[in-house]
């Protein structure tokens, strides 16, 4: 922002629950109610920015693999979550690959769901150890509709359907590589899908002595994992992040001309356009914003009550990549945008600047709703319209 103050002194932060975020030390920490959730790269400790996420519910409980004594010897070990406990599973070799479904690990609704977990390789496990998640349809026919399997010898993830993985640490709390693995599926009407996590996926006697550490399980709506939500005896909901400025004098807002920008991670493609940075009057009728649409395109829209919306569009960027978008407005002049140092996008029409009384970061300008599910590393506002060369320079991603 133009005013050089900490963000939490400028923004009104209304998240009503705590939120787990990755800390500089490679461990998750609990961001307090009404506090910014600063995110850091779990490998390098580099500051990434502030995460802004929508409301989400972890349906499974507890949020860790069950301690099944028939198939495993289970002990408590240090967790990647500060103040929590992980579980180490050592296979007994007493049957097939044992399944440890948590409570709430099933859905019969027509929806897209993602099941995921955080696992750590036990440095002492013998060769051949693997862990697995799979989504299993039981109605109307039986089939595996999505799976993610990690081979701890090589660190490779395989499987079927929609899946993915991310290394969280090369040397976790117990000395092994820590990996988040996930699989997703869109349930059709009339289907029932269950989730089965296998801490150790080897069948029969071959599993004897094979071991892995489980830090977390989550089952939620969506195509990719959201930030972790720890559960114990029931499902739990994390409220959305609401980051707003309700007094634009804090940033010396100029109704006649200005420039605003946002630097963030390209979010998963939403069902509806999500705002990344927005100024307006708290309604859908008067607003200017930079957002990400259902195709992954970066868009900037200006709309004033009674006027046609003016939209500038930048081609889609890869999910998870960095995007830096800058927009300039001025009374009686076209609306302009540059993304990642690229060519200026200019409106054909000369739009009417809408009346603005508040600002939101990472959500639309109505109580900060419809959050973008992203990490905002920088955002700012200047009370003057930058020229084309200045817009391109400001939107260039720093090396």
N, C-alpha and C positions, 0 to 999 in steps of 0.2 A: 504494500500500500504506500501511498505518498507520505503518510504520517509514519515516522520511524518509531513504532512502538511494537511490543510483542502482540501477536495476533489475538491472544486471549484478552488483551486490554482493549482491542478495537471491536472484535466480533462478539455478538451474543451467542453463546453456545448452549443449546437446549437439550442435548442428549440426556435422557432420564435414567439410563442404566450405565453401569461400567462397561468397558470394552477392552478386549484383549488386543494388544498391538505388539509388534516385534521391536524389541529394544536394541540398543547399540551393542550390548553384550551377547547377542544371539539367543536371548531368552525372551519369551513373551512376558509382558507386564500388563497389569490391569490399569488402564486409563480411568481416572475417576469420573463420576457423574458430573456433567457440565464441563468437562475438561477436554482439551485437544488430545487426539490420539496420534502422537508423533510416531512415524514409522522409520525404521532403519533397515538397511540391507543386512540380512542375517549372516552373510558370509564376510563382508568387508567392514560392517559397522557404519557405512556411509549413510548420512541422513538423506531420506527420500522425500519427506514432506509430511503432510497431514492426511490421514485417511478419512474419506467421507463415504459412508455406506448407508444403505437403506435398512429399514427394519428387517430382521431375519429371525427365524426360530429353528433351533436344533431340536428335532423331534425325538431323537433317541436319548435314552438315559439308562444307566450313567454313560457319560461320554468317554468311555474307555472299554476295551474288550473285557468280557466277563472272565472271572477267575474260575475256570472249570477244572477242578482237581482230578477228574477222571482222565483227562487227556494231557494236562500240563502240571508241572510244578511252577507255582507262581510266587514271585517275591516283589515287594515294593522297592523301587529304585528312583534316583533323582529324575525330575521332570523338566521338560523344556518350558513349562509354565511355572513362573515364579510362585513359590509357596504351595505348589501342588505335588502330587506323587504319580509317577508312571509305574507300569507293571512289566516285569520281565517274565516271559513265557518260555519254559523249557519243555520240549515235547517228551512224552513218556513212551510214545510208540505203541499205543494201545488200541489203535483203530485207524479208520480213514482220516483224511484231513479234517480235524474237528472244526465245526462251525460255532461261532460265538455271537449269535445275533443279539443285539441289545433291544430293550423295550422300545417300542415305537418305530422299529426298523421295517415298516411295511406301509404301502399306500395302495388304495383302490381308486383314487381320484384321477381324472384326466388332467394331468399336469406334468411339467418337466421337473425332475428331481435329480439331485446329485448326492452321492454318498462318498465320503472321503475319510481318510485317517492319516495320522502322523505316526510313522514307525522309525525306529532306530536299529541299525545293525548291532547285534551284540558282538563285540570284538572276539569273544571266545567261542562263537558258534562254529560248528564244523562246516566244511564245504558242502554245497548243494542246498543250502537253506533259501527258502523263498517265502514271501508273504503275499496275500491276495485279498482283493475285494471283488465280490460280484453281485450283480443285480439279477435276481432269478424270478421269472414270471411263473406264477402258479395257476392263474386263471386267465383266459379259458384253456390255454394249452401251456405246457411246461417248456421253458427254454431259458438259457442264460442270455440276457438282453444287453448286458454290459459288464465288462470286467477289467481289472487292472492288476497285474501281477509283477512284483519286483523280485529280480534275481539278485540276492545279496552278494554273490560272488563277483558279478560284473556291474551291478548297479543299474542294469537296463530294465525298462518297464515295457511289458507287452500286454496283450489282452485283446478285447473285442469291443466294438461299439465306440461310443464317445468316451475318451479317457485322457488322462494327463498326469504329470508329476512335476515336482519341484524340489530341488535339494535345499533344505533349510540350514544345514550345517555339515561341514566335513568332519567335525569332531564334536559330537553332541555331549550332553551332560554325563553320558556313560562311556564316552570315548569312541563311539561309532558314528557313521554317516547317518544323518537324519533326513528322511524323505517324506514329503506329502504326496500321497497317491489318491486319485479320484476317478470315478466313473459316473456317467450321467445317462439318463434315458427319458424320453417323452412317453408317458403312460397314456394309452388310448382308452377310450370309454369301454368299460367292461373288463379291463385287465386289473389284475392284482400283482404287485411286484414286491418282493421281499429282498432285504439286503443281508448278505452273509460275509462277515470278515473272517479270514483265516490268519491268525497271527503267524502260524507255521503251516504252510500249504502242502508239505510232503505227506504222502499217504503211508499208513502202516508203520512197520517196525523201522523203516528208513528214517523216520522223523525223530527217533530216539536221540536225545541230547541236543537236537537243533533248537536254537533259541533266538528270540527277537524281543524288542522292547516296544510296547505300545504307549504312546503319549496321549492320543486323542482320537475320538470318532465323532463324525457329524453327518446328519441326514437332513436335507433342507430342500426347498424349492429353488430352482435356478439351474443354469447349465454349467456353472463353475463354482468352486468353493468361495464362500464369503469369510470374513474373519472368524476365528474360533469362538464358540459359545460353550462354556463348560456347564454340564448338567450333572445332577446327582440322583434325585428321586423322582424327577418329573422333567418334561421338556421345558426349555427356557427360551425366552425371547430377548434379543438385544434391540433397543430402540434405535431409530435412525439418527444420524448426525445432522443437526440443524445449526448452520453457521451463517449468521446474518449481521448486518449493520442496519439499525433502524434510525440512525441519525446521520445523514450523509454529510453533515458539516464536519464530521470526523475525517473525511477524505477530501474536503474542499470541493465537493461535487459541483460541476458546471452543467446546467441544463442546456446550454446552447452549443457546447462543443466539448469533446473529451476523447480520451483513448483508454481502453481497458484491455487487459490481457490475462491469460492463464497458462501455466506450465504444469502439465500433469501426465499421468499414465493413461493411455487409451483404454477405456473401460470395456467390459464385455458388451456385445451388441444388445441394446435394451429392447423391450417390447414397444416402448414409446420413446421419443426423443428425450434425452436427459440433459439438463442444463449443467454446465461446468462453472460458469460465472455469469451473473445476471444482475441487472439493475431494473427497477420498475416501481409500480405503485402497490404491489401485493395482490394484483389480479392478473388474469390471463390476457386482459385487453390492452394493457400498457406495459411493455417490457422490451428490453434489448438484452440479448444473451448470446454466449458462445456455448454450443452443445455438441453432443454426439448422437447421431440418429440410428435408426434400426438397421441401416446398411453399413454402419461404422464410419460414415462420413462425418467430417467436422463441419458444422454449420453455424452460421451466425444469423440471427433473426431480429428484425426490428418491427414492432407492431404498435400502432397507436389506435385508440378507440375510434371506430368508424372508418378506419383506413385499411387498405390491403397490406398484408404482411410482406416485407421485403426480406428475401433470404439469399445469403451468400453460401456457397457450397465448395468444400475442398474434398477431393477424392478420399476414399476410405484409407485409414491407416491400420497396420497390424495391431491386434489386441495385445496390450502389454508394452507397446512401444511408447516412446516419449513424444508428446506433441506440445507445441508452444504456439498459441494462436493469439493474434493481436487485432483489435477492431477499433476503428476511428469513426466518429460521427461529428457532424457540424450542420447547423441550421442552414438550409438552402443548398446543401452539397450532397453528393452521393455518399452512400454507406460503403466503407472499405474494410478489407480484411487481408491479412497475410498469415500464413501458417508455415512454421519451420523454415523461415527465411525465403519462402517461395514468392511467386508472382502475386501481385495485388489483385484481389477479387473485388470488383466494383459493381454496385447496383446500377441498373439502367434507370430506374426511377429515383427521384429525390424524395426520400421518405419524410414524414412528419415525426419529429422526435417526441416520444411519449413522455408524459410527466413521471418523474421518478422520485420516490421518497425512501426507498430502502434497497439493500443489496444482499445477495446471497452467494455463497461459495459452495459449489458442488451440489446444488439442488435448485429447484424452481423457487421463485420469489413469493411463494405462498406458504408461510411457516416452514420454509426450507424443505418442503416435501419432494418426493420423486428423486431421491438422491442418486448420484451418478455412479456409485461404487468404484471409486478411483482413489488415487493418491495425488493430492495437489502439492506440488513442490514450491510453487510461487504464483502469486496473483498480484495485480496492481492496477492503479488508476492514475491518470494524469488529467488535470482539468483543462487540457488544450488538445486540439486535433493535430496529431503527428502527420507529417508529409509521407509520401510513398517510400522514400529512401529510409526514413526513420522507422516506419512500420516494418519493413523487411529486416532491418538491422535488429530491432527489438524482438522479432519473432524467431530469429536464428537461434538454434539450439546450441548452447555453449559446448565447446569441446570437452 
